[in-house]
Amino acid sequence: MQSVLDDQLVSANSIRTITLTTEEQRELTKLTSSISGDPYSDFESFYQNILKLQAKIPQRIRREIEHIKNLKRGGAVIIKRLPLGNDLPPTPDQPFAKITLHDLRSEIYLVLLATLIAEPFSFREWDAGHLVHNKYPIKSHREVQFGSNAVEFLVHTETPFREFSPDYIALLCLRGDPTGRANTKVCDIEKIISELSDDEREILKKPYFAFETDNPAVQINGKSYTLPMPIITSRNGEDVFEYVHDLVAISEESQEVLDKLKGKVASSITSVFLEGGDLIIIDNSHMVHGRSAYEPNYDGTDRWLQRLLLTSRLYRNKTNENRLISDKRLENYTTAYQNVLQGLS
C-alpha cells in the first residue's frame, strides 16, 4: 500500500495535505457511483442525494476536512488523488454557461467532501446561477482579474466587500496546467495582520479601502471608487479579514498601512501546484488565495478547476431552498469585470 501523508504540513501557513490510499479511492468510487442528479439544472436534489451518503466517507478524509473547520482560524487542506476517472473532455474555450457540456461527475466529489465543512451557496448573478463554478482560461478574459485569465490572479479573499462572503472556498482540479507554471497561491493573512501594531490594526478596521472603478459608488478627490470598506471586521465576536492585492486606500495614512500589509503578504505566500484529482478547501475568513501567471494553450489541454462557495451562516437557523443570493454591489464593479462575471463576454 502507498505511503500515507497523514497530518503533513506543507508550510508554516498550516496547509495540511493527505494523499488517498488505493483503498480510500476504491471506497469513494463505490460511494459516488450511487449518487445521481444534475448539479446544474437541479442542485438541491443533487445535494440531498449526496447528504444521505456523507456518513460513509472514509474517516481519515472526514477528520482532515473537519480539522480546518474546528481550527476557527486560518488553514487549508488538500486532498490528493481523488479518483475522478479518465473521461474528462477537452477543456472548454468559452464560458461554461454557453456550452452544452454539463455534469462531469467530478461535481459529486467536490460537493460530497466540501460540504462536510459548511453549506453551499452562490450569487444569483454569477456563472449563470450555477452553484458549481467551472474555471479555466478563456482568451478574451486574458487580462481581467478573474479566474479565467492568464495574467497573475492577485491574492484575494473570495468575494470581498459584499454584503455576504463565504466562510470557506473549495477548488477541485480536474486538469492540471500542462506547462507546470500555474501555481495556486495561499497566504495566512490573519497571522500577518496579528503582527502589525495596534494603531495599524485600528486603521484596517476603518472603512478606508476600496477598488477603483468606472461605475463608482463614491467620488473622493476626483477619483472613482467602490464603497470604502474595512479590511478587518467582526463576525460573531471574532475578527475576520477581507483583502485583495489591488485594493487602494482613500487617505495617505491608510495607504501607508495598506502598502506595508501588501509587502508582508507578498513575502508570505505559499505556492502549491494542483494536479488533476486534487481538492483544496480554504478558510476564506482568515486566508487569501490566488494564482501565478501562466501561458494557456487554448487547445483543450488547459488547467480546469471547479469551485464551490461555502457558508456556516446563511442556513444556521432555517432550511433555505434557494441557495442563490443577490450580489447587491454588482453595479459598482468595473464594466469589464461585470461582463466576465455574468458570462457576457
C-alpha positions in Angstrom: 0.0 0.0 0.0 1.2 3.5 -0.8 2.5 5.7 1.9 0.0 7.9 3.8 0.9 11.6 4.2 -1.1 11.9 7.4 -1.2 15.4 9.1 1.6 16.7 6.9 2.1 20.4 6.9 3.1 21.9 3.5 4.3 25.2 5.1 4.1 27.4 8.1 0.7 28.5 6.7 -0.8 25.3 8.1 -1.8 23.8 4.7 -2.4 20.2 5.5 -2.3 17.6 2.8 -3.2 13.9 2.6 -2.8 11.6 -0.4 -5.6 9.0 -0.7 -4.7 5.3 -0.4 -5.8 2.9 -3.0 -8.4 1.5 -0.6 -9.7 5.0 0.1 -10.0 5.6 -3.6 -12.0 2.4 -4.0 -14.3 3.3 -1.2 -15.0 6.8 -2.7 -15.6 5.3 -6.2 -18.1 2.8 -4.8 -19.8 5.5 -2.7 -20.1 8.1 -5.5 -21.4 5.5 -8.1 -24.8 5.5 -6.4 -25.2 9.3 -6.5 -27.4 10.7 -9.2 -28.8 14.1 -10.2 -27.7 17.2 -12.2 -25.8 19.8 -10.2 -26.6 22.5 -12.7 -30.3 22.0 -13.5 -31.4 20.9 -10.1 -28.7 21.4 -7.5 -30.9 20.9 -4.4 -32.0 17.4 -5.4 -28.4 16.5 -6.3 -27.2 17.8 -2.9 -29.8 16.0 -0.9 -28.8 12.7 -2.6 -25.2 13.4 -1.5 -26.1 14.2 2.1 -27.6 10.7 2.5 -24.2 9.2 1.9 -21.8 11.6 3.7 -21.7 9.4 6.8 -19.9 6.8 4.7 -16.9 9.0 3.7 -13.7 7.3 4.9 -12.9 8.5 8.4 -9.4 9.9 7.7 -10.7 12.2 4.9 -13.5 13.4 7.1 -11.1 14.1 10.0 -8.8 16.2 7.9 -11.6 18.3 6.5 -13.3 18.8 9.8 -9.9 19.8 11.3 -10.0 23.0 9.2 -13.5 23.7 10.4 -12.6 23.2 14.1 -9.5 25.4 13.9 -11.6 28.6 13.8 -8.7 30.4 12.2 -6.6 30.3 9.1 -6.0 27.0 7.5 -6.4 24.9 4.3 -6.5 21.2 3.5 -5.5 19.4 0.2 -7.0 16.0 -0.6 -4.9 14.4 -3.3 -5.6 11.7 -5.9 -9.4 11.8 -5.9 -10.5 9.1 -8.4 -12.1 11.3 -11.0 -11.6 8.8 -13.8 -10.2 9.3 -17.3 -13.3 10.5 -19.2 -12.7 14.3 -18.8 -13.5 16.1 -22.1 -11.3 18.8 -23.6 -11.1 22.0 -21.5 -13.7 24.4 -23.0 -12.7 27.6 -24.7 -15.8 29.7 -23.8 -17.9 30.4 -20.7 -19.4 27.2 -19.2 -22.9 28.7 -19.4 -22.6 28.9 -23.2 -21.8 25.2 -23.8 -23.9 22.1 -23.6 -21.3 20.1 -21.6 -22.8 19.6 -18.1 -22.5 17.1 -15.2 -19.0 15.7 -15.4 -19.5 13.5 -12.2 -16.5 15.4 -10.7 -19.0 17.7 -9.1 -20.0 14.8 -6.9 -16.6 14.6 -5.2 -16.4 18.4 -4.9 -19.8 18.7 -3.2 -19.6 15.4 -1.2 -16.3 16.4 0.5 -16.5 20.2 0.7 -20.0 20.3 2.3 -18.6 18.4 5.3 -17.4 21.8 6.4 -20.3 24.1 5.5 -23.4 24.7 3.3 -23.1 25.5 -0.4 -24.4 28.8 -1.8 -23.7 31.3 -4.6 -24.8 34.6 -6.1 -27.7 34.8 -8.5 -25.9 37.0 -11.0 -22.8 34.8 -11.2 -22.0 31.9 -13.6 -25.5 31.6 -15.0 -26.8 30.9 -11.5 -24.8 27.7 -11.1 -23.7 26.6 -7.6 -20.7 24.8 -9.1 -18.4 27.2 -10.9 -16.1 26.0 -13.7 -12.9 28.0 -14.1 -10.5 27.6 -17.0 -8.6 30.1 -19.2 -10.6 32.0 -21.8 -8.7 34.0 -24.4 -11.0 37.1 -24.2 -10.6 37.2 -20.4 -6.8 37.1 -20.5 -6.1 40.4 -18.9 -9.1 40.6 -16.5 -8.7 40.0 -12.7 -10.8 36.8 -12.9 -10.3 33.1 -12.5 -10.3 32.6 -16.3 -7.4 35.0 -17.0 -3.8 34.2 -17.8 -2.1 37.1 -16.0 -1.3 36.8 -12.3 -4.6 36.3 -10.4 -3.8 38.5 -7.4 -4.2 37.0 -4.0 -7.6 37.8 -2.6 -10.4 36.9 -0.2 -13.2 35.3 -2.3 -16.0 37.8 -2.9 -14.6 40.5 -0.6 -16.6 43.6 0.4 -20.0 42.1 -0.5 -22.9 42.1 2.0 -22.1 38.4 2.4 -18.9 36.5 1.7 -18.2 32.8 2.0 -16.6 31.3 5.1 -14.8 28.7 3.0 -13.9 28.1 -0.6 -13.3 24.7 -2.3 -11.4 24.2 -5.5 -11.3 20.8 -7.3 -8.6 20.5 -10.0 -10.0 18.4 -12.9 -6.9 19.0 -15.1 -3.6 20.5 -14.0 -1.7 23.1 -16.0 0.4 21.0 -18.6 3.1 23.8 -18.6 3.6 23.4 -14.8 3.5 27.2 -14.3 0.0 27.8 -12.9 0.6 27.6 -9.1 -2.2 28.2 -6.6 -1.0 30.8 -4.0 -2.2 30.7 -0.4 -1.4 33.1 2.5 -2.4 33.3 6.1 -3.4 37.0 6.3 -4.7 36.6 9.9 -1.2 35.8 11.0 0.3 38.8 9.1 -2.2 41.3 10.5 -1.7 40.0 14.0 1.9 41.1 13.8 1.0 44.7 12.9 0.9 47.4 15.6 -2.3 48.2 17.5 -2.6 51.5 15.7 -2.1 49.9 12.3 -4.8 47.3 13.0 -7.2 50.1 14.1 -6.7 51.7 10.7 -7.5 48.4 9.0 -10.8 48.4 10.9 -11.9 51.7 9.4 -13.9 51.9 6.0 -10.8 53.3 4.2 -10.3 50.7 1.5 -11.8 50.3 -2.0 -11.3 49.5 -5.6 -11.0 52.0 -8.4 -13.9 51.5 -10.9 -15.7 53.1 -13.9 -19.0 52.5 -12.1 -18.4 54.4 -8.8 -20.3 54.3 -5.6 -18.4 57.4 -4.4 -16.1 60.1 -5.7 -13.2 61.1 -3.5 -10.7 63.7 -4.5 -11.8 63.4 -8.1 -11.3 59.6 -8.2 -14.0 56.9 -8.7 -14.3 54.1 -6.1 -16.4 51.3 -4.9 -17.9 51.8 -1.4 -14.9 52.0 1.0 -14.8 49.2 3.5 -12.7 47.9 6.4 -10.2 45.1 5.9 -10.8 43.8 9.5 -14.4 43.2 10.6 -16.1 41.3 13.4 -18.3 38.3 12.9 -19.8 36.6 16.0 -17.3 38.4 18.2 -14.2 37.3 16.2 -12.1 39.2 13.7 -12.3 38.2 10.0 -10.4 39.6 7.1 -11.2 40.7 3.6 -8.4 41.7 1.3 -7.4 41.9 -2.4 -3.9 42.8 -3.5 -5.1 45.6 -5.8 -7.0 47.5 -3.1 -6.4 51.2 -2.7 -6.8 53.4 0.3 -8.7 56.7 0.4 -6.2 58.6 2.7 -2.5 58.9 2.9 -2.2 57.3 6.4 -4.4 54.3 5.4 -2.4 53.9 2.2 0.8 53.6 4.2 -0.6 50.8 6.3 -2.0 49.1 3.2 1.4 49.3 1.5 3.0 47.7 4.5 0.4 44.9 4.5 0.8 44.3 0.8 4.5 43.9 1.3 4.1 41.4 4.1 1.5 39.4 2.1 3.7 39.3 -1.0 6.6 37.9 1.1 4.5 35.3 2.9 2.8 33.4 0.0 3.0 29.7 -0.3 2.7 28.2 -3.8 1.0 24.8 -4.4 0.7 23.1 -7.8 -2.7 21.4 -8.2 -2.9 18.3 -10.3 -6.0 16.5 -11.6 -7.8 15.0 -8.7 -6.6 17.5 -6.1 -9.1 19.2 -3.9 -8.2 22.2 -1.7 -10.5 23.7 0.9 -9.5 27.1 2.2 -10.7 29.1 5.2 -11.8 32.3 3.4 -12.3 34.4 6.5 -8.6 34.2 7.5 -6.7 33.2 4.4 -6.2 34.7 0.9 -5.5 32.8 -2.3 -4.6 33.5 -5.9 -2.7 32.0 -8.9 0.5 32.7 -10.7 0.6 33.9 -14.3 0.9 31.2 -16.9 0.6 30.7 -20.7 -2.5 28.7 -21.7 -2.6 26.8 -25.0 -6.4 27.3 -25.6 -6.4 23.9 -27.3 -8.4 21.7 -24.8 -5.4 20.8 -22.6 -5.5 23.7 -20.3 -6.0 23.8 -16.5 -9.6 23.3 -15.3 -10.9 23.8 -11.8 -14.4 23.6 -10.2 -15.3 25.9 -7.4 -17.8 25.8 -4.5 -18.6 28.7 -2.1 -19.5 27.6 1.4 -21.1 29.3 4.4 -21.7 28.4 8.0 -24.2 31.3 8.5 -26.9 31.6 5.9 -28.7 28.4 6.9 -27.9 28.3 10.6 -31.5 28.7 11.8 -33.6 27.6 8.8 -33.7 25.4 5.7 -33.3 27.6 2.7 -34.4 26.1 -0.6 -32.9 28.9 -2.6 -29.1 28.9 -2.2 -28.7 31.8 -4.6 -28.5 35.2 -3.0 -28.2 38.6 -4.8 -24.8 40.3 -5.2 -26.1 43.7 -4.4 -22.9 45.5 -5.1 -22.6 44.2 -8.6 -23.4 47.5 -10.2 -20.2 49.1 -8.9 -17.8 46.6 -10.3 -15.8 47.6 -13.3 -17.7 47.1 -16.6 -15.1 44.5 -17.8 -15.4 42.5 -14.6 -19.2 42.6 -14.7 -19.3 41.3 -18.3 -16.9 38.4 -17.4 -18.7 37.5 -14.2 -22.1 37.3 -15.9 -20.8 35.4 -18.9 -21.5 38.3 -21.2 -18.0 38.2 -22.8 
